[in-house]
Amino acid sequence: MRIERLDPSDDTSLRGCAAVYGAALDIDDPDGSRMPARVLGAWLREGFTGDPAEGWLARGNGPGGVIGWYRLELPDQENQDRAGLLIVVHPGCRRGGIGRALLRHAAGRSAAAGRTVLSGEVRDGSAGDAFAAAAGAAPGIAATLRRLDLRALPAGKLASLRAEAAAAATGYSLVRWAGPTPAHYQAPLAQVLQAYADAPHDAGVAAETWDADRIRERCDAPLQAMGLRVYTVGAVHDASGELAAMTMVTVAPDSPRWAHQGLTAVTRPHRGHRLGLLVKIAMLDWLATAEPAIELVETGNASANSHMIGVNDALGFVPSAPHFHTCELPVADAVRE
């Protein structure tokens, strides 16, 4: 086995990474969506937030010569003490030291970049969970994937919820756009994204600070590079003109049955008006005509985020087992693995 840097433009290696990831998900999430190759390649390069990232391959007798890989994200604004890490090993090649070798390699890269903490997510009870625990990683925030099967929605359910939300949201109007954020909404959207600072975070993790430039460069540009179709719905406070809430959904052209829920946020001064529910229902109404092939919508919620879980439960989202949680490992400990 040898470890080498991934060139995201190398289609053979990228297909190998996708095959290894798919084989792992066949065990961990057999009914879930799969990341198309173009999305995977862009994600390996810059992710969803535009932070610098790099991918490394474990070469061997696997699909496209790949038996495992890791993605290392090195935030260059907030959290510059941290590195985000995902390690994937083909199920047929596990328990042979490949994961350990990739972890040591990633830790070395992280140390060279001045990072002291490795962080990631693992599914409860999975091989990744056992691997993280064996490496000494400490568990963090618990979270759950939820899925909404649009085919199973009872007739009239959304109409009833829409009426309920609209009654509580008097004085607010809905806006929407497809694709990159229009220039006149970039700064207002940045203010709404600041509300995410209130969401549950692991101790020591700093919330991101948003402005119009970051919306263009760290939100819109990465999603365009992935080839995703992006839909955003917002709620505007009529009296002040403030953008008070937003929700975003992405759809991959190569996987049109699935929609992936991005961030939904409501600014603090405008909470209590059912705006989260209002914008999510408006999104589902829009997708029914803009993306009629969608059957399933997937989202993730920290277990402590009771408000958004309540909104999703009302819409009909159901938990998808297994749950998952964050984990952290000091870089110095991983280097010694």
C-alpha positions as CSV (number, residue, x, y, z in Angstrom):
1,M,0.0,0.0,0.0
2,R,1.2,3.5,-0.7
3,I,-0.4,6.9,0.1
4,E,-0.5,9.6,-2.6
5,R,-2.2,12.9,-3.2
6,L,-5.4,12.8,-5.0
7,D,-5.7,14.9,-8.2
8,P,-9.5,15.7,-8.4
9,S,-9.1,16.0,-12.2
10,D,-8.0,12.3,-12.4
11,D,-11.3,10.7,-13.4
12,T,-10.0,7.1,-12.8
13,S,-8.9,7.9,-9.2
14,L,-12.1,9.8,-8.6
15,R,-14.2,6.9,-9.7
16,G,-12.2,4.7,-7.4
17,C,-12.9,7.0,-4.5
18,A,-16.6,7.0,-5.4
19,A,-16.7,3.2,-5.6
20,V,-15.0,2.9,-2.2
21,Y,-17.3,5.4,-0.6
22,G,-20.3,3.7,-2.2
23,A,-19.2,0.3,-0.8
24,A,-18.9,1.8,2.6
25,L,-22.3,3.4,2.4
26,D,-23.8,0.2,1.3
27,I,-23.1,-1.0,4.8
28,D,-23.6,2.2,6.8
29,D,-26.5,3.7,4.9
30,P,-27.8,1.2,2.3
31,D,-31.0,3.2,1.5
32,G,-29.3,6.7,1.4
33,S,-28.3,8.8,-1.5
34,R,-24.9,8.6,-3.2
35,M,-22.6,11.6,-4.1
36,P,-22.2,11.8,-7.9
37,A,-18.6,11.9,-9.2
38,R,-18.7,15.6,-10.1
39,V,-20.0,16.6,-6.7
40,L,-17.5,14.3,-4.9
41,G,-14.6,15.7,-6.9
42,A,-15.5,19.3,-6.1
43,W,-16.2,18.4,-2.4
44,L,-12.8,16.8,-2.1
45,R,-11.2,19.9,-3.4
46,E,-13.1,22.7,-1.6
47,G,-16.1,21.3,0.2
48,F,-19.3,23.2,0.8
49,T,-17.7,26.2,2.5
50,G,-14.7,26.9,0.3
51,D,-12.1,26.1,3.0
52,P,-8.9,24.6,1.7
53,A,-9.1,20.9,1.5
54,E,-7.0,18.0,0.2
55,G,-7.6,14.3,-0.6
56,W,-5.1,11.5,-0.2
57,L,-5.4,7.9,-1.6
58,A,-4.4,4.5,-0.2
59,R,-3.3,2.7,-3.4
60,G,-3.8,-1.0,-3.8
61,N,-5.9,-3.7,-5.5
62,G,-9.2,-1.9,-5.4
63,P,-11.5,0.0,-7.8
64,G,-9.4,2.4,-9.8
65,G,-6.4,1.2,-7.7
66,V,-8.0,2.8,-4.6
67,I,-8.6,0.9,-1.4
68,G,-9.1,3.9,0.9
69,W,-8.8,7.6,1.1
70,Y,-9.2,10.6,3.3
71,R,-10.3,14.2,3.0
72,L,-8.7,16.8,5.1
73,E,-10.2,20.3,5.5
74,L,-8.1,23.1,6.8
75,P,-10.3,26.1,7.8
76,D,-8.5,29.3,6.9
77,Q,-10.8,31.8,8.7
78,E,-12.4,30.6,12.0
79,N,-11.1,27.4,13.8
80,Q,-7.6,27.6,12.4
81,D,-6.5,25.2,15.2
82,R,-8.7,22.5,13.7
83,A,-8.7,20.1,10.8
84,G,-11.8,18.3,9.6
85,L,-11.1,14.7,8.7
86,L,-13.1,11.9,6.9
87,I,-11.4,8.5,6.4
88,V,-13.0,5.9,4.1
89,V,-11.7,2.4,3.7
90,H,-13.2,-0.2,1.4
91,P,-15.1,-2.8,3.6
92,G,-13.2,-5.6,2.0
93,C,-9.9,-4.0,3.1
94,R,-10.7,-3.1,6.7
95,R,-8.8,-4.3,9.8
96,G,-5.6,-4.4,7.9
97,G,-4.0,-1.2,9.2
98,I,-5.1,1.0,6.2
99,G,-7.2,3.3,8.4
100,R,-4.5,3.7,10.9
101,A,-2.0,4.6,8.2
102,L,-4.3,7.2,6.7
103,L,-5.0,8.6,10.2
104,R,-1.2,9.0,10.9
105,H,-0.7,10.6,7.5
106,A,-3.6,13.0,8.0
107,A,-2.3,13.9,11.4
108,G,1.1,14.7,10.0
109,R,-0.4,16.9,7.3
110,S,-2.5,18.6,10.1
111,A,0.5,19.2,12.3
112,A,2.5,20.7,9.4
113,A,-0.4,23.1,8.9
114,G,-0.3,24.1,12.6
115,R,-3.5,22.3,13.6
116,T,-3.9,20.7,17.0
117,V,-7.3,19.0,16.8
118,L,-8.8,16.6,14.3
119,S,-12.6,16.6,14.1
120,G,-15.1,14.5,12.2
121,E,-18.4,12.7,12.3
122,V,-19.2,8.9,12.6
123,R,-22.3,6.9,12.5
124,D,-23.3,5.3,15.8
125,G,-22.2,1.7,16.0
126,S,-20.4,1.8,12.6
127,A,-16.9,0.6,11.7
128,G,-16.0,4.3,11.8
129,D,-17.3,4.7,15.3
130,A,-15.3,1.7,16.5
131,F,-12.2,3.0,14.7
132,A,-12.5,6.5,16.2
133,A,-13.0,5.1,19.7
134,A,-10.0,2.8,19.3
135,A,-7.9,5.8,18.2
136,G,-8.9,7.6,21.4
137,A,-11.3,10.1,19.8
138,A,-13.7,11.8,22.2
139,P,-17.4,11.8,21.2
140,G,-19.2,15.2,20.8
141,I,-22.6,16.4,19.7
142,A,-25.2,13.8,18.8
143,A,-27.2,14.2,15.6
144,T,-29.7,12.4,13.4
145,L,-30.4,12.2,9.7
146,R,-34.0,12.7,8.8
147,R,-35.8,11.9,5.6
148,L,-39.1,13.1,4.1
149,D,-40.7,10.8,1.6
150,L,-42.8,13.1,-0.5
151,R,-44.7,10.2,-2.0
152,A,-46.1,9.4,1.5
153,L,-47.3,12.9,2.3
154,P,-51.1,12.8,3.2
155,A,-53.3,14.8,0.9
156,G,-53.9,18.3,2.4
157,K,-51.1,18.1,5.0
158,L,-48.9,20.9,3.5
159,A,-51.9,23.1,2.9
160,S,-53.0,22.8,6.6
161,L,-49.4,23.5,7.8
162,R,-49.1,26.4,5.4
163,A,-52.3,28.0,6.7
164,E,-51.0,27.6,10.3
165,A,-47.6,29.1,9.5
166,A,-49.1,31.9,7.5
167,A,-51.4,32.9,10.3
168,A,-48.4,33.2,12.7
169,A,-46.3,35.1,10.1
170,T,-48.5,38.0,9.4
171,G,-46.3,40.9,8.3
172,Y,-43.8,38.8,6.4
173,S,-43.5,38.1,2.7
174,L,-41.8,35.3,0.9
175,V,-39.0,35.7,-1.7
176,R,-37.0,33.0,-3.6
177,W,-34.2,32.6,-6.1
178,A,-32.6,29.7,-7.9
179,G,-28.8,29.5,-8.3
180,P,-26.3,32.0,-6.9
181,T,-27.5,34.6,-4.5
182,P,-28.6,37.8,-6.2
183,A,-26.3,40.8,-5.4
184,H,-29.0,42.7,-3.5
185,Y,-29.6,39.6,-1.2
186,Q,-25.9,38.8,-0.5
187,A,-25.5,41.0,2.6
188,P,-29.0,40.3,4.0
189,L,-28.4,36.6,3.6
190,A,-25.1,36.9,5.4
191,Q,-27.0,38.4,8.3
192,V,-29.4,35.5,8.4
193,L,-26.5,33.0,8.3
194,Q,-25.1,34.7,11.4
195,A,-28.1,33.2,13.2
196,Y,-26.4,29.8,12.9
197,A,-24.1,30.9,15.7
198,D,-27.0,29.9,18.0
199,A,-27.1,26.3,16.8
200,P,-25.5,23.6,18.9
201,H,-21.7,23.4,18.4
202,D,-19.0,21.3,20.0
203,A,-17.1,23.2,22.7
204,G,-14.2,25.2,21.3
205,V,-15.7,25.4,17.8
206,A,-16.1,29.1,16.7
207,A,-19.1,30.0,14.6
208,E,-18.5,31.3,11.1
209,T,-18.7,35.1,10.4
210,W,-20.5,35.9,7.2
211,D,-20.6,38.9,4.8
212,A,-21.5,39.5,1.2
213,D,-18.1,38.5,-0.1
214,R,-18.2,35.2,1.8
215,I,-21.6,34.4,0.4
216,R,-20.3,34.8,-3.1
217,E,-17.0,33.0,-2.5
218,R,-17.7,30.4,0.2
219,C,-21.4,29.6,-0.5
220,D,-22.3,30.2,-4.1
221,A,-19.0,29.4,-5.8
222,P,-18.5,25.9,-4.3
223,L,-22.1,24.8,-5.0
224,Q,-21.7,26.0,-8.6
225,A,-18.4,24.0,-8.9
226,M,-20.2,20.9,-7.8
227,G,-22.9,21.4,-10.5
228,L,-25.7,21.5,-8.0
229,R,-29.0,23.1,-8.6
230,V,-29.6,25.4,-5.7
231,Y,-32.9,26.8,-4.4
232,T,-33.3,29.4,-1.7
233,V,-36.5,30.7,0.0
234,G,-36.5,33.6,2.4
235,A,-39.0,35.5,4.5
236,V,-38.8,39.3,4.5
237,H,-40.2,41.5,7.4
238,D,-42.5,43.9,5.6
239,A,-42.1,46.8,8.0
240,S,-38.3,46.9,8.1
241,G,-37.4,45.2,4.8
242,E,-35.1,42.8,6.7
243,L,-34.5,39.3,5.5
244,A,-35.7,37.4,8.6
245,A,-35.4,33.7,7.6
246,M,-34.1,31.5,4.9
247,T,-33.9,27.9,3.8
248,M,-31.7,26.3,1.1
249,V,-32.0,23.0,-0.8
250,T,-29.6,21.5,-3.3
251,V,-30.3,18.9,-6.0
252,A,-27.6,17.0,-8.0
253,P,-28.5,16.5,-11.7
254,D,-27.2,13.0,-11.5
255,S,-29.3,12.1,-8.5
256,P,-32.7,13.9,-9.2
257,R,-34.7,11.7,-6.8
258,W,-33.0,13.3,-3.8
259,A,-33.0,16.8,-2.4
260,H,-30.6,17.8,0.3
261,Q,-31.7,20.3,2.9
262,G,-29.0,22.9,3.6
263,L,-29.2,25.4,6.4
264,T,-32.5,26.8,7.6
265,A,-32.2,29.8,9.9
266,V,-34.3,32.5,11.5
267,T,-32.8,35.7,13.0
268,R,-33.3,36.2,16.7
269,P,-35.5,39.3,16.5
270,H,-38.0,37.4,14.2
271,R,-38.3,34.1,16.0
272,G,-41.7,32.9,17.3
273,H,-43.6,33.5,14.0
274,R,-43.3,30.0,12.5
275,L,-41.0,31.4,9.8
276,G,-38.9,28.2,9.8
277,L,-42.0,26.2,9.0
278,L,-43.2,28.8,6.5
279,V,-40.1,28.9,4.4
280,K,-39.7,25.1,4.4
281,I,-43.3,24.6,3.2
282,A,-42.7,27.2,0.5
283,M,-39.6,25.3,-0.6
284,L,-41.6,22.1,-0.9
285,D,-44.2,23.8,-3.0
286,W,-41.6,25.2,-5.3
287,L,-39.7,21.9,-5.7
288,A,-42.9,20.2,-6.6
289,T,-42.9,22.1,-9.9
290,A,-39.2,22.9,-10.3
291,E,-37.9,19.4,-9.5
292,P,-40.9,17.0,-10.0
293,A,-38.6,13.9,-9.9
294,I,-37.7,14.5,-6.3
295,E,-39.0,11.8,-4.0
296,L,-36.9,12.1,-0.9
297,V,-35.6,15.1,1.1
298,E,-32.7,14.5,3.5
299,T,-31.6,16.7,6.4
300,G,-29.5,16.4,9.5
301,N,-30.2,17.9,13.0
302,A,-28.2,18.1,16.1
303,S,-30.2,16.2,18.8
304,A,-30.2,19.3,20.9
305,N,-31.8,21.4,18.2
306,S,-35.3,20.8,19.5
307,H,-36.9,23.7,17.6
308,M,-35.8,22.6,14.1
309,I,-36.5,19.0,15.0
310,G,-40.1,20.0,15.8
311,V,-40.4,21.8,12.4
312,N,-39.2,18.7,10.6
313,D,-41.4,16.3,12.6
314,A,-44.4,18.5,11.7
315,L,-43.5,18.2,8.0
316,G,-43.2,14.4,8.2
317,F,-39.5,13.9,8.3
318,V,-38.6,10.6,10.1
319,P,-35.3,9.6,11.6
320,S,-33.0,7.5,9.6
321,A,-30.9,5.1,11.6
322,P,-28.2,4.9,12.6
323,H,-27.7,8.3,14.3
324,F,-24.3,9.9,14.2
325,H,-22.1,12.1,16.4
326,T,-19.1,14.3,16.1
327,C,-15.7,13.3,17.5
328,E,-12.4,14.9,18.2
329,L,-8.8,13.7,18.6
330,P,-5.7,15.7,19.4
331,V,-3.4,15.8,16.4
332,A,-0.4,14.8,18.7
333,D,-2.1,11.6,19.7
334,A,-3.0,10.7,16.1
335,V,0.6,11.3,15.0
336,R,1.6,8.6,17.4
337,E,-1.0,6.1,16.2
